[in-house]
Amino acid sequence: MNAKPLVAFLLFNDEKILAEVRKSTDDFGAGAIWIPGGHIEENEKPVWAMFREMEEELGIKPLKFFALCKLPWEKDGKNYTID
């Protein structure tokens, strides 16, 4: 089974880190505290997905960024790769 590619990001402002509480109706982690992120679309580079997701979800563009890690992740029997 191929893993679905995802991006996730940590946003820092001074000594604060942004997290989000998922809507109770969300199929992907309802009510849980998560860091922002989303799926990488076909032929999209992870960095492009990060910028797109930040714009879509938060309406922002990062000033500085760097890759932290790449992780395999499984949820509800589905495999993902967080890039």
Z-matrix of the N, CA and C atoms (Angstrom, degrees):
N
C 1 1.453
C 2 1.522 1 109.20
N 3 1.322 2 117.38 1 130.26
C 4 1.460 3 121.35 2 178.96
C 5 1.520 4 110.28 3 -78.80
N 6 1.316 5 115.61 4 139.91
C 7 1.462 6 120.99 5 177.33
C 8 1.520 7 109.49 6 -79.22
N 9 1.323 8 116.69 7 140.24
C 10 1.462 9 121.64 8 176.45
C 11 1.524 10 108.32 9 -82.30
N 12 1.332 11 118.17 10 130.94
C 13 1.465 12 119.89 11 -178.57
C 14 1.527 13 112.64 12 -80.18
N 15 1.323 14 115.54 13 137.31
C 16 1.457 15 123.32 14 178.82
C 17 1.514 16 109.94 15 -131.56
N 18 1.312 17 116.44 16 159.69
C 19 1.461 18 121.57 17 167.22
C 20 1.523 19 107.18 18 -119.84
N 21 1.301 20 115.40 19 148.61
C 22 1.464 21 122.03 20 173.13
C 23 1.516 22 105.85 21 -142.07
N 24 1.315 23 116.60 22 149.82
C 25 1.458 24 118.07 23 -176.39
C 26 1.519 25 110.62 24 -144.89
N 27 1.312 26 114.62 25 149.97
C 28 1.458 27 122.71 26 173.96
C 29 1.517 28 107.25 27 -102.99
N 30 1.306 29 116.53 28 132.27
C 31 1.460 30 121.28 29 177.94
C 32 1.517 31 108.58 30 -111.77
N 33 1.327 32 115.54 31 122.49
C 34 1.454 33 121.97 32 -179.42
C 35 1.522 34 109.71 33 -109.94
N 36 1.316 35 116.33 34 140.10
C 37 1.459 36 123.13 35 172.71
C 38 1.515 37 105.52 36 -142.25
N 39 1.315 38 116.01 37 108.60
C 40 1.458 39 121.34 38 -173.03
C 41 1.531 40 108.29 39 57.51
N 42 1.305 41 117.93 40 -116.96
C 43 1.472 42 121.73 41 -177.49
C 44 1.523 43 111.53 42 -104.46
N 45 1.335 44 118.05 43 14.84
C 46 1.459 45 121.99 44 -175.82
C 47 1.528 46 110.41 45 -108.98
N 48 1.329 47 114.78 46 148.04
C 49 1.464 48 122.02 47 174.90
C 50 1.521 49 107.42 48 -122.45
N 51 1.335 50 116.80 49 132.29
C 52 1.457 51 121.24 50 -179.21
C 53 1.528 52 110.28 51 -82.25
N 54 1.332 53 116.02 52 132.35
C 55 1.461 54 123.07 53 171.33
C 56 1.523 55 106.21 54 -131.39
N 57 1.318 56 116.26 55 163.47
C 58 1.455 57 120.10 56 179.67
C 59 1.521 58 109.78 57 -129.58
N 60 1.307 59 116.59 58 149.27
C 61 1.459 60 121.82 59 172.90
C 62 1.520 61 106.23 60 -100.36
N 63 1.341 62 116.16 61 122.11
C 64 1.462 63 120.43 62 -178.75
C 65 1.525 64 110.50 63 -70.16
N 66 1.324 65 116.48 64 145.46
C 67 1.466 66 121.80 65 177.93
C 68 1.527 67 109.73 66 -57.67
N 69 1.317 68 116.60 67 148.51
C 70 1.468 69 120.65 68 -179.91
C 71 1.528 70 111.59 69 -65.61
N 72 1.320 71 117.27 70 -18.23
C 73 1.465 72 122.00 71 179.44
C 74 1.527 73 112.56 72 -95.50
N 75 1.333 74 117.43 73 -0.13
C 76 1.464 75 121.97 74 -177.00
C 77 1.523 76 109.85 75 -70.90
N 78 1.330 77 117.13 76 130.00
C 79 1.460 78 121.83 77 178.20
C 80 1.528 79 112.10 78 -71.51
N 81 1.309 80 117.05 79 -15.88
C 82 1.466 81 121.13 80 -173.46
C 83 1.527 82 109.03 81 -116.15
N 84 1.330 83 116.99 82 77.03
C 85 1.451 84 120.47 83 175.48
C 86 1.515 85 114.09 84 91.30
N 87 1.319 86 117.69 85 39.60
C 88 1.462 87 121.91 86 -178.04
C 89 1.526 88 111.91 87 -51.02
N 90 1.344 89 116.09 88 127.58
C 91 1.449 90 122.48 89 176.67
C 92 1.518 91 115.87 90 77.87
N 93 1.314 92 117.60 91 -5.03
C 94 1.471 93 121.31 92 -177.34
C 95 1.525 94 111.05 93 -84.33
N 96 1.323 95 115.78 94 157.51
C 97 1.462 96 121.47 95 173.76
C 98 1.525 97 106.87 96 -92.40
N 99 1.314 98 116.73 97 125.89
C 100 1.459 99 123.23 98 -175.87
C 101 1.521 100 109.01 99 -132.10
N 102 1.315 101 114.43 100 165.39
C 103 1.457 102 119.57 101 166.09
C 104 1.529 103 106.43 102 -93.10
N 105 1.330 104 118.76 103 151.50
C 106 1.467 105 120.57 104 -178.66
C 107 1.534 106 111.98 105 -62.54
N 108 1.314 107 115.65 106 154.56
C 109 1.458 108 121.20 107 177.96
C 110 1.511 109 110.45 108 169.00
N 111 1.332 110 115.60 109 -168.93
C 112 1.457 111 120.17 110 179.34
C 113 1.510 112 112.19 111 175.77
N 114 1.306 113 115.72 112 -176.84
C 115 1.462 114 122.12 113 -178.46
C 116 1.525 115 111.52 114 -75.25
N 117 1.315 116 115.24 115 147.20
C 118 1.460 117 122.00 116 172.30
C 119 1.529 118 106.58 117 -90.27
N 120 1.306 119 116.39 118 123.73
C 121 1.450 120 120.80 119 -179.27
C 122 1.528 121 110.85 120 -75.56
N 123 1.329 122 115.93 121 160.68
C 124 1.464 123 121.43 122 -179.19
C 125 1.532 124 110.35 123 -56.53
N 126 1.316 125 116.92 124 133.93
C 127 1.470 126 125.52 125 -179.52
C 128 1.533 127 113.37 126 65.45
N 129 1.310 128 117.76 127 16.75
C 130 1.465 129 121.71 128 179.27
C 131 1.532 130 108.70 129 -101.43
N 132 1.310 131 117.09 130 134.73
C 133 1.456 132 121.42 131 176.14
C 134 1.533 133 108.66 132 -77.80
N 135 1.349 134 117.62 133 148.05
C 136 1.467 135 119.90 134 -179.32
C 137 1.528 136 113.69 135 -52.65
N 138 1.324 137 117.95 136 -41.03
C 139 1.471 138 119.64 137 -178.61
C 140 1.530 139 110.89 138 -65.55
N 141 1.341 140 117.22 139 -35.72
C 142 1.466 141 120.27 140 176.96
C 143 1.526 142 110.15 141 -66.30
N 144 1.346 143 115.91 142 -40.59
C 145 1.463 144 120.51 143 178.60
C 146 1.528 145 110.46 144 -63.05
N 147 1.322 146 116.84 145 -39.28
C 148 1.461 147 120.81 146 178.72
C 149 1.534 148 110.12 147 -61.25
N 150 1.317 149 116.75 148 -48.55
C 151 1.463 150 120.26 149 178.99
C 152 1.530 151 111.15 150 -61.76
N 153 1.332 152 117.05 151 -43.27
C 154 1.465 153 121.24 152 -179.70
C 155 1.528 154 110.51 153 -62.97
N 156 1.327 155 116.56 154 -46.82
C 157 1.464 156 120.24 155 -179.06
C 158 1.524 157 111.64 156 -64.48
N 159 1.325 158 117.62 157 -39.45
C 160 1.466 159 119.95 158 177.82
C 161 1.525 160 110.77 159 -62.87
N 162 1.319 161 116.60 160 -40.47
C 163 1.463 162 120.78 161 178.96
C 164 1.536 163 110.36 162 -68.03
N 165 1.355 164 117.35 163 -46.68
C 166 1.461 165 121.11 164 -178.15
C 167 1.530 166 112.38 165 -65.33
N 168 1.324 167 116.75 166 -47.97
C 169 1.461 168 120.95 167 -172.92
C 170 1.528 169 113.46 168 -83.61
N 171 1.336 170 116.47 169 -34.97
C 172 1.457 171 119.09 170 -170.41
C 173 1.523 172 114.31 171 -122.69
N 174 1.339 173 117.22 172 -12.95
C 175 1.453 174 120.76 173 -179.43
C 176 1.520 175 113.47 174 68.70
N 177 1.333 176 116.74 175 31.16
C 178 1.463 177 121.00 176 -178.03
C 179 1.519 178 111.56 177 -128.97
N 180 1.327 179 115.75 178 163.75
C 181 1.460 180 123.64 179 172.82
C 182 1.524 181 106.89 180 -126.93
N 183 1.336 182 118.04 181 130.31
C 184 1.460 183 119.72 182 -177.05
C 185 1.531 184 111.96 183 -70.35
N 186 1.325 185 115.33 184 146.96
C 187 1.462 186 120.93 185 175.73
C 188 1.525 187 110.86 186 -84.93
N 189 1.336 188 116.00 187 -39.27
C 190 1.467 189 122.30 188 178.25
C 191 1.515 190 107.91 189 -140.13
N 192 1.324 191 116.71 190 149.43
C 193 1.459 192 119.82 191 176.75
C 194 1.524 193 109.76 192 -157.78
N 195 1.332 194 115.33 193 160.60
C 196 1.462 195 121.82 194 174.09
C 197 1.520 196 108.43 195 -154.57
N 198 1.318 197 115.97 196 153.39
C 199 1.462 198 121.19 197 177.66
C 200 1.523 199 108.58 198 -76.19
N 201 1.322 200 115.60 199 135.07
C 202 1.451 201 120.43 200 -178.37
C 203 1.523 202 111.55 201 -100.45
N 204 1.333 203 117.66 202 -49.57
C 205 1.460 204 120.75 203 -179.07
C 206 1.525 205 110.14 204 -166.54
N 207 1.327 206 115.32 205 172.39
C 208 1.456 207 123.02 206 174.99
C 209 1.529 208 105.78 207 -127.39
N 210 1.333 209 117.12 208 126.80
C 211 1.461 210 121.00 209 -173.31
C 212 1.521 211 112.50 210 -130.87
N 213 1.342 212 116.80 211 139.96
C 214 1.465 213 118.73 212 167.66
C 215 1.528 214 107.74 213 -80.72
N 216 1.328 215 117.21 214 148.54
C 217 1.459 216 121.20 215 -179.10
C 218 1.514 217 109.31 216 -148.97
N 219 1.317 218 117.17 217 139.52
C 220 1.458 219 122.44 218 178.29
C 221 1.516 220 108.20 219 -122.59
N 222 1.338 221 116.60 220 133.73
C 223 1.463 222 122.11 221 176.22
C 224 1.514 223 108.79 222 -143.22
N 225 1.305 224 115.45 223 126.85
C 226 1.466 225 121.72 224 177.88
C 227 1.535 226 112.08 225 53.22
N 228 1.314 227 116.63 226 40.85
C 229 1.456 228 121.39 227 177.35
C 230 1.519 229 114.64 228 77.47
N 231 1.334 230 118.27 229 5.25
C 232 1.463 231 122.30 230 178.51
C 233 1.509 232 108.93 231 -108.57
N 234 1.327 233 116.60 232 142.05
C 235 1.452 234 122.27 233 179.72
C 236 1.526 235 111.19 234 -100.75
N 237 1.332 236 114.78 235 138.59
C 238 1.464 237 122.16 236 179.73
C 239 1.523 238 108.65 237 -133.45
N 240 1.304 239 115.77 238 157.71
C 241 1.461 240 121.93 239 169.20
C 242 1.518 241 106.89 240 -121.84
N 243 1.330 242 116.21 241 119.82
C 244 1.455 243 120.57 242 176.90
C 245 1.512 244 107.29 243 -91.50
N 246 1.315 245 116.56 244 119.38
C 247 1.456 246 122.51 245 -175.26
C 248 1.507 247 110.90 246 -106.19
